[in-house]
Amino acid sequence: MKVLLLTNRVPFPPHGGYAIVVYNTIKELIDLGGEVTLFSLNTTKHFVKTKEIKDPVFKKIKFVQYKIDNRVKVKDAFLNLFTGESYNLSRFYEKNCASKLAHLLRTQDFDIIQFEGLQVVPYLDIVKAVSKAKIIYRAHNIEHQIWKRLTLQENFFLRKMYFNLLSKRLQKFEFKILNSFNAIITISAVDEHFFKSVGCQSPVHTFPVALDLEKYNVQQNPSLHKSIGYIGSMDWRPNLEGIDWFLEKVWPSIKQLDAGITFHLAGKNMPKYLEGLNSESFILEGEVDDATAFIARQHVLIVPLLSGSGMRVKIIEAMALGKCIIATSIAAEGIHYQHDVNILIADKADDFYKQILRCFTDKTLISRIGKEAKKLVAKYHNNKMLSKDLLNVYEAICDKKP
C-alpha cells in the first residue's frame, strides 16, 4: 500500500496535537508494511530544520517539503476581504507548491492520498488533475466551528465581525468540498454526525486520537505541592482564550483559599503579559522539553476551552498517564467520557472552583478518576488497533470499482 500524506506542517518532532496524530499514523502504517511518502508545507509558524531530524521513523519515509510563508499580513488580510476566499486557507496555497506536488504525482504512483486537515485541501484540484489515487480527507477539526465559537465569545465589535466573516467563508469551503473525496476520516463521532447531517454522501469513518500507549508507562513524580497544570500552545487562539478566562474567573478564588495550591502553565509562544503574573503560586513554565514529564508531575490537569473543535490530544495523553482532568464540555467533545467517573466536567467558573476544591479535599478522587481515565484510553485510543482498522479502510476503498 503506497500512501501519500499531505500535511500543513512537518510532523517531526511530534509535538502538539496535529503532529502527534500524523506521526502516529505514519509510524503504524510503516509497521504494517505500508510505503509512506510525506509532502509537508514547512511553514514559518511551525518551521522545522528538517536536516536536524534524528527520528528513526523519518528515515523510513520519502519526504518532500515546500517552505511557505503563512504569516498573517495586515495588507494581505485586508485585500482578502474583497476576494470572497478564506484567508485562513489562502495563506497555505502557492502556485509553486502546487507545481512541486504535481511533479511528485507525475513521477510516482500512489494508492491513497490523504489530506491532513483543511489547510491543504486547496491543493485538491491539482491532485485530481494529475493522480488516479483514491483521495481521503482527515478532518482534524470542523474548522468553521472554531471561528464560530470564537465569534460568540468575542466582545470587541470589529473583531467579532471579522471572526464571523472568517467562520462563514470557512463554512462555505468546508461544505463545498464535502463530496469531493472517496472517504472522510473524522477524529470523533460528533464530527462524523455533523458531516452526515449537512449532506455528506462520501463514506465517513471515525478514528479517534490514537497513541502508542507504551510511551505513557512512565514513572510518576508528582509535585510536592498541590499542583494544577495546563499545557498548550498559546498561539492557538482558543487556548489563550480559555486560559485568560480561567485566570480571570477561577484562579483568584483558588488563591484566596491560601491552601498551598500552585498553578503551572506550560506551552510555547506565551504572551508577555502572562510573564508578569509569575509568583510562588503561579508558575509560568513556558515551552517545556518534555510535555509528558510535565503532565506526569501534576496532580490535576485543567482544559478550560470555551471554543474549538475536534478532539484534544493533550486530554488523551493526560488520561493515558492516569491523570485527573477537569475540562469544559467543549474541551472533552468527542471523547467517550463519563463525568465523575473518568473526567470532571465544569462549564462555569463556579463549577471549576468546586471541582478543584474536591480534588484536594477528597483523598481518593484524583486517584479514582485517573485510574478510570487510563482504562478509557486503553479501550478507545490504542494506536496499534486503530491503525489496522485504518489500513482496512484503505484496502476497501482501493478495491472499489470506479
Secondary structure as a PSIPRED ss2 file (coil, helix, strand):
# PSIPRED VFORMAT (PSIPRED V4.0)

   1 M C   1.000  0.000  0.000
   2 K E   0.000  0.000  1.000
   3 V E   0.000  0.000  1.000
   4 L E   0.000  0.000  1.000
   5 L E   0.000  0.000  1.000
   6 L E   0.000  0.000  1.000
   7 T E   0.000  0.000  1.000
   8 N C   1.000  0.000  0.000
   9 R C   1.000  0.000  0.000
  10 V C   1.000  0.000  0.000
  11 P C   1.000  0.000  0.000
  12 F C   1.000  0.000  0.000
  13 P C   1.000  0.000  0.000
  14 P C   1.000  0.000  0.000
  15 H C   1.000  0.000  0.000
  16 G C   1.000  0.000  0.000
  17 G H   0.000  1.000  0.000
  18 Y H   0.000  1.000  0.000
  19 A H   0.000  1.000  0.000
  20 I H   0.000  1.000  0.000
  21 V H   0.000  1.000  0.000
  22 V H   0.000  1.000  0.000
  23 Y H   0.000  1.000  0.000
  24 N H   0.000  1.000  0.000
  25 T H   0.000  1.000  0.000
  26 I H   0.000  1.000  0.000
  27 K H   0.000  1.000  0.000
  28 E H   0.000  1.000  0.000
  29 L H   0.000  1.000  0.000
  30 I H   0.000  1.000  0.000
  31 D H   0.000  1.000  0.000
  32 L C   1.000  0.000  0.000
  33 G C   1.000  0.000  0.000
  34 G C   1.000  0.000  0.000
  35 E E   0.000  0.000  1.000
  36 V E   0.000  0.000  1.000
  37 T E   0.000  0.000  1.000
  38 L E   0.000  0.000  1.000
  39 F E   0.000  0.000  1.000
  40 S E   0.000  0.000  1.000
  41 L E   0.000  0.000  1.000
  42 N E   0.000  0.000  1.000
  43 T E   0.000  0.000  1.000
  44 T C   1.000  0.000  0.000
  45 K C   1.000  0.000  0.000
  46 H C   1.000  0.000  0.000
  47 F C   1.000  0.000  0.000
  48 V C   1.000  0.000  0.000
  49 K C   1.000  0.000  0.000
  50 T H   0.000  1.000  0.000
  51 K H   0.000  1.000  0.000
  52 E H   0.000  1.000  0.000
  53 I C   1.000  0.000  0.000
  54 K C   1.000  0.000  0.000
  55 D C   1.000  0.000  0.000
  56 P C   1.000  0.000  0.000
  57 V C   1.000  0.000  0.000
  58 F H   0.000  1.000  0.000
  59 K H   0.000  1.000  0.000
  60 K H   0.000  1.000  0.000
  61 I C   1.000  0.000  0.000
  62 K E   0.000  0.000  1.000
  63 F E   0.000  0.000  1.000
  64 V E   0.000  0.000  1.000
  65 Q E   0.000  0.000  1.000
  66 Y E   0.000  0.000  1.000
  67 K E   0.000  0.000  1.000
  68 I E   0.000  0.000  1.000
  69 D C   1.000  0.000  0.000
  70 N C   1.000  0.000  0.000
  71 R C   1.000  0.000  0.000
  72 V C   1.000  0.000  0.000
  73 K C   1.000  0.000  0.000
  74 V H   0.000  1.000  0.000
  75 K H   0.000  1.000  0.000
  76 D H   0.000  1.000  0.000
  77 A H   0.000  1.000  0.000
  78 F H   0.000  1.000  0.000
  79 L H   0.000  1.000  0.000
  80 N H   0.000  1.000  0.000
  81 L C   1.000  0.000  0.000
  82 F C   1.000  0.000  0.000
  83 T C   1.000  0.000  0.000
  84 G C   1.000  0.000  0.000
  85 E C   1.000  0.000  0.000
  86 S C   1.000  0.000  0.000
  87 Y H   0.000  1.000  0.000
  88 N H   0.000  1.000  0.000
  89 L H   0.000  1.000  0.000
  90 S H   0.000  1.000  0.000
  91 R C   1.000  0.000  0.000
  92 F C   1.000  0.000  0.000
  93 Y C   1.000  0.000  0.000
  94 E C   1.000  0.000  0.000
  95 K H   0.000  1.000  0.000
  96 N H   0.000  1.000  0.000
  97 C H   0.000  1.000  0.000
  98 A H   0.000  1.000  0.000
  99 S H   0.000  1.000  0.000
 100 K H   0.000  1.000  0.000
 101 L H   0.000  1.000  0.000
 102 A H   0.000  1.000  0.000
 103 H H   0.000  1.000  0.000
 104 L H   0.000  1.000  0.000
 105 L H   0.000  1.000  0.000
 106 R H   0.000  1.000  0.000
 107 T H   0.000  1.000  0.000
 108 Q C   1.000  0.000  0.000
 109 D C   1.000  0.000  0.000
 110 F C   1.000  0.000  0.000
 111 D C   1.000  0.000  0.000
 112 I E   0.000  0.000  1.000
 113 I E   0.000  0.000  1.000
 114 Q E   0.000  0.000  1.000
 115 F E   0.000  0.000  1.000
 116 E E   0.000  0.000  1.000
 117 G C   1.000  0.000  0.000
 118 L H   0.000  1.000  0.000
 119 Q H   0.000  1.000  0.000
 120 V H   0.000  1.000  0.000
 121 V H   0.000  1.000  0.000
 122 P H   0.000  1.000  0.000
 123 Y H   0.000  1.000  0.000
 124 L H   0.000  1.000  0.000
 125 D H   0.000  1.000  0.000
 126 I H   0.000  1.000  0.000
 127 V H   0.000  1.000  0.000
 128 K H   0.000  1.000  0.000
 129 A H   0.000  1.000  0.000
 130 V H   0.000  1.000  0.000
 131 S C   1.000  0.000  0.000
 132 K C   1.000  0.000  0.000
 133 A C   1.000  0.000  0.000
 134 K E   0.000  0.000  1.000
 135 I E   0.000  0.000  1.000
 136 I E   0.000  0.000  1.000
 137 Y E   0.000  0.000  1.000
 138 R E   0.000  0.000  1.000
 139 A E   0.000  0.000  1.000
 140 H C   1.000  0.000  0.000
 141 N C   1.000  0.000  0.000
 142 I C   1.000  0.000  0.000
 143 E H   0.000  1.000  0.000
 144 H H   0.000  1.000  0.000
 145 Q H   0.000  1.000  0.000
 146 I H   0.000  1.000  0.000
 147 W H   0.000  1.000  0.000
 148 K H   0.000  1.000  0.000
 149 R H   0.000  1.000  0.000
 150 L H   0.000  1.000  0.000
 151 T H   0.000  1.000  0.000
 152 L H   0.000  1.000  0.000
 153 Q H   0.000  1.000  0.000
 154 E C   1.000  0.000  0.000
 155 N C   1.000  0.000  0.000
 156 F C   1.000  0.000  0.000
 157 F H   0.000  1.000  0.000
 158 L H   0.000  1.000  0.000
 159 R H   0.000  1.000  0.000
 160 K H   0.000  1.000  0.000
 161 M H   0.000  1.000  0.000
 162 Y H   0.000  1.000  0.000
 163 F H   0.000  1.000  0.000
 164 N H   0.000  1.000  0.000
 165 L H   0.000  1.000  0.000
 166 L H   0.000  1.000  0.000
 167 S H   0.000  1.000  0.000
 168 K H   0.000  1.000  0.000
 169 R H   0.000  1.000  0.000
 170 L H   0.000  1.000  0.000
 171 Q H   0.000  1.000  0.000
 172 K H   0.000  1.000  0.000
 173 F H   0.000  1.000  0.000
 174 E H   0.000  1.000  0.000
 175 F H   0.000  1.000  0.000
 176 K H   0.000  1.000  0.000
 177 I C   1.000  0.000  0.000
 178 L C   1.000  0.000  0.000
 179 N C   1.000  0.000  0.000
 180 S C   1.000  0.000  0.000
 181 F C   1.000  0.000  0.000
 182 N C   1.000  0.000  0.000
 183 A E   0.000  0.000  1.000
 184 I E   0.000  0.000  1.000
 185 I E   0.000  0.000  1.000
 186 T E   0.000  0.000  1.000
 187 I C   1.000  0.000  0.000
 188 S C   1.000  0.000  0.000
 189 A H   0.000  1.000  0.000
 190 V H   0.000  1.000  0.000
 191 D H   0.000  1.000  0.000
 192 E H   0.000  1.000  0.000
 193 H H   0.000  1.000  0.000
 194 F H   0.000  1.000  0.000
 195 F H   0.000  1.000  0.000
 196 K H   0.000  1.000  0.000
 197 S H   0.000  1.000  0.000
 198 V C   1.000  0.000  0.000
 199 G C   1.000  0.000  0.000
 200 C C   1.000  0.000  0.000
 201 Q C   1.000  0.000  0.000
 202 S C   1.000  0.000  0.000
 203 P C   1.000  0.000  0.000
 204 V E   0.000  0.000  1.000
 205 H E   0.000  0.000  1.000
 206 T E   0.000  0.000  1.000
 207 F C   1.000  0.000  0.000
 208 P C   1.000  0.000  0.000
 209 V C   1.000  0.000  0.000
 210 A C   1.000  0.000  0.000
 211 L E   0.000  0.000  1.000
 212 D C   1.000  0.000  0.000
 213 L H   0.000  1.000  0.000
 214 E H   0.000  1.000  0.000
 215 K H   0.000  1.000  0.000
 216 Y H   0.000  1.000  0.000
 217 N C   1.000  0.000  0.000
 218 V C   1.000  0.000  0.000
 219 Q C   1.000  0.000  0.000
 220 Q C   1.000  0.000  0.000
 221 N C   1.000  0.000  0.000
 222 P C   1.000  0.000  0.000
 223 S C   1.000  0.000  0.000
 224 L C   1.000  0.000  0.000
 225 H C   1.000  0.000  0.000
 226 K E   0.000  0.000  1.000
 227 S E   0.000  0.000  1.000
 228 I E   0.000  0.000  1.000
 229 G E   0.000  0.000  1.000
 230 Y E   0.000  0.000  1.000
 231 I E   0.000  0.000  1.000
 232 G C   1.000  0.000  0.000
 233 S C   1.000  0.000  0.000
 234 M C   1.000  0.000  0.000
 235 D C   1.000  0.000  0.000
 236 W C   1.000  0.000  0.000
 237 R H   0.000  1.000  0.000
 238 P H   0.000  1.000  0.000
 239 N H   0.000  1.000  0.000
 240 L H   0.000  1.000  0.000
 241 E H   0.000  1.000  0.000
 242 G H   0.000  1.000  0.000
 243 I H   0.000  1.000  0.000
 244 D H   0.000  1.000  0.000
 245 W H   0.000  1.000  0.000
 246 F H   0.000  1.000  0.000
 247 L H   0.000  1.000  0.000
 248 E H   0.000  1.000  0.000
 249 K H   0.000  1.000  0.000
 250 V C   1.000  0.000  0.000
 251 W H   0.000  1.000  0.000
 252 P H   0.000  1.000  0.000
 253 S H   0.000  1.000  0.000
 254 I H   0.000  1.000  0.000
 255 K H   0.000  1.000  0.000
 256 Q H   0.000  1.000  0.000
 257 L H   0.000  1.000  0.000
 258 D C   1.000  0.000  0.000
 259 A C   1.000  0.000  0.000
 260 G C   1.000  0.000  0.000
 261 I E   0.000  0.000  1.000
 262 T E   0.000  0.000  1.000
 263 F E   0.000  0.000  1.000
 264 H E   0.000  0.000  1.000
 265 L E   0.000  0.000  1.000
 266 A E   0.000  0.000  1.000
 267 G C   1.000  0.000  0.000
 268 K C   1.000  0.000  0.000
 269 N C   1.000  0.000  0.000
 270 M C   1.000  0.000  0.000
 271 P C   1.000  0.000  0.000
 272 K H   0.000  1.000  0.000
 273 Y H   0.000  1.000  0.000
 274 L H   0.000  1.000  0.000
 275 E H   0.000  1.000  0.000
 276 G C   1.000  0.000  0.000
 277 L C   1.000  0.000  0.000
 278 N C   1.000  0.000  0.000
 279 S C   1.000  0.000  0.000
 280 E C   1.000  0.000  0.000
 281 S C   1.000  0.000  0.000
 282 F E   0.000  0.000  1.000
 283 I E   0.000  0.000  1.000
 284 L E   0.000  0.000  1.000
 285 E E   0.000  0.000  1.000
 286 G E   0.000  0.000  1.000
 287 E C   1.000  0.000  0.000
 288 V C   1.000  0.000  0.000
 289 D C   1.000  0.000  0.000
 290 D C   1.000  0.000  0.000
 291 A H   0.000  1.000  0.000
 292 T H   0.000  1.000  0.000
 293 A H   0.000  1.000  0.000
 294 F H   0.000  1.000  0.000
 295 I H   0.000  1.000  0.000
 296 A H   0.000  1.000  0.000
 297 R H   0.000  1.000  0.000
 298 Q C   1.000  0.000  0.000
 299 H C   1.000  0.000  0.000
 300 V E   0.000  0.000  1.000
 301 L E   0.000  0.000  1.000
 302 I E   0.000  0.000  1.000
 303 V E   0.000  0.000  1.000
 304 P C   1.000  0.000  0.000
 305 L C   1.000  0.000  0.000
 306 L C   1.000  0.000  0.000
 307 S C   1.000  0.000  0.000
 308 G C   1.000  0.000  0.000
 309 S C   1.000  0.000  0.000
 310 G C   1.000  0.000  0.000
 311 M C   1.000  0.000  0.000
 312 R C   1.000  0.000  0.000
 313 V H   0.000  1.000  0.000
 314 K H   0.000  1.000  0.000
 315 I H   0.000  1.000  0.000
 316 I H   0.000  1.000  0.000
 317 E H   0.000  1.000  0.000
 318 A H   0.000  1.000  0.000
 319 M H   0.000  1.000  0.000
 320 A H   0.000  1.000  0.000
 321 L C   1.000  0.000  0.000
 322 G C   1.000  0.000  0.000
 323 K C   1.000  0.000  0.000
 324 C E   0.000  0.000  1.000
 325 I E   0.000  0.000  1.000
 326 I E   0.000  0.000  1.000
 327 A E   0.000  0.000  1.000
 328 T C   1.000  0.000  0.000
 329 S C   1.000  0.000  0.000
 330 I C   1.000  0.000  0.000
 331 A C   1.000  0.000  0.000
 332 A C   1.000  0.000  0.000
 333 E C   1.000  0.000  0.000
 334 G C   1.000  0.000  0.000
 335 I C   1.000  0.000  0.000
 336 H C   1.000  0.000  0.000
 337 Y C   1.000  0.000  0.000
 338 Q C   1.000  0.000  0.000
 339 H E   0.000  0.000  1.000
 340 D C   1.000  0.000  0.000
 341 V C   1.000  0.000  0.000
 342 N C   1.000  0.000  0.000
 343 I E   0.000  0.000  1.000
 344 L E   0.000  0.000  1.000
 345 I E   0.000  0.000  1.000
 346 A C   1.000  0.000  0.000
 347 D C   1.000  0.000  0.000
 348 K C   1.000  0.000  0.000
 349 A H   0.000  1.000  0.000
 350 D H   0.000  1.000  0.000
 351 D H   0.000  1.000  0.000
 352 F H   0.000  1.000  0.000
 353 Y H   0.000  1.000  0.000
 354 K H   0.000  1.000  0.000
 355 Q H   0.000  1.000  0.000
 356 I H   0.000  1.000  0.000
 357 L H   0.000  1.000  0.000
 358 R H   0.000  1.000  0.000
 359 C H   0.000  1.000  0.000
 360 F C   1.000  0.000  0.000
 361 T C   1.000  0.000  0.000
 362 D C   1.000  0.000  0.000
 363 K C   1.000  0.000  0.000
 364 T C   1.000  0.000  0.000
 365 L H   0.000  1.000  0.000
 366 I H   0.000  1.000  0.000
 367 S H   0.000  1.000  0.000
 368 R H   0.000  1.000  0.000
 369 I H   0.000  1.000  0.000
 370 G H   0.000  1.000  0.000
 371 K H   0.000  1.000  0.000
 372 E H   0.000  1.000  0.000
 373 A H   0.000  1.000  0.000
 374 K H   0.000  1.000  0.000
 375 K H   0.000  1.000  0.000
 376 L H   0.000  1.000  0.000
 377 V H   0.000  1.000  0.000
 378 A H   0.000  1.000  0.000
 379 K H   0.000  1.000  0.000
 380 Y H   0.000  1.000  0.000
 381 H C   1.000  0.000  0.000
 382 N E   0.000  0.000  1.000
 383 N H   0.000  1.000  0.000
 384 K H   0.000  1.000  0.000
 385 M H   0.000  1.000  0.000
 386 L H   0.000  1.000  0.000
 387 S H   0.000  1.000  0.000
 388 K H   0.000  1.000  0.000
 389 D H   0.000  1.000  0.000
 390 L H   0.000  1.000  0.000
 391 L H   0.000  1.000  0.000
 392 N H   0.000  1.000  0.000
 393 V H   0.000  1.000  0.000
 394 Y H   0.000  1.000  0.000
 395 E H   0.000  1.000  0.000
 396 A H   0.000  1.000  0.000
 397 I H   0.000  1.000  0.000
 398 C H   0.000  1.000  0.000
 399 D H   0.000  1.000  0.000
 400 K C   1.000  0.000  0.000
 401 K C   1.000  0.000  0.000
 402 P C   1.000  0.000  0.000
